[in-house]
């Protein structure tokens, strides 16, 4: 009987004590409403972005097909090897996918990379870049200068592995040495162009690239994407920082 009394419900008129740090009913309701609004806004934004990506990438793949054919022929005439080159890249949430490019290097490029690591010109040592890379073919140097080698990534965009705008997808070996702070770049779908692509490209040190990517992630919107796409055109034509 003593135990039953201990678990007896209090009378209806007995006030129930609420911890001072807990949310009351109206605060909880308001908090839930705010979270729902954020969720629906993010869903609408993603839906708009994805629809735009599918539409634009699909149209460009059709319209640029003659250019694709011409570039493919020139690459085959320039050096032996396949026209296209794919590489494993790290996408949203660390998911690995195949990123496509026009081949711009000789067939033994990956084997020769180890020999050239000491000449890496990118500050921070995470990304490997040298201006006069001997592995690049003559045709490859031209298509890299004007980012023509990146055009096959429109297929990645169409398939949903990439977006037109977003942080550039890194290779697994780069992600392996990322700090926890740098891994935040993987929070969104990677893209073909981004803030640092229109602000100096490979001339910017990796640390600054990360800061710009995180700025995009924290401020992304459909209109920011439109602005970056428009800025990409003169950046590509000017070929500044491309090598």
Secondary structure by P-SEA (a helix, b strand, c coil): caaaaaaccccccbbbbcccccccaaaaaaaaaaaaaaaaaaaaaaaaaaaaaaaaaaaaaaaaaaaaaaaaaaaaaacccccbbbbbbbcccbbbbbbbbcccccccccccccccccccccccccbbbbcccccccaaaaaaaaaccccccaaaaaaaccccccccccccaaaaaaccccccccccccccccccccccccccccaaaaaaaaaaaaacccaaaaaaaaaaaaaaaaaccccc
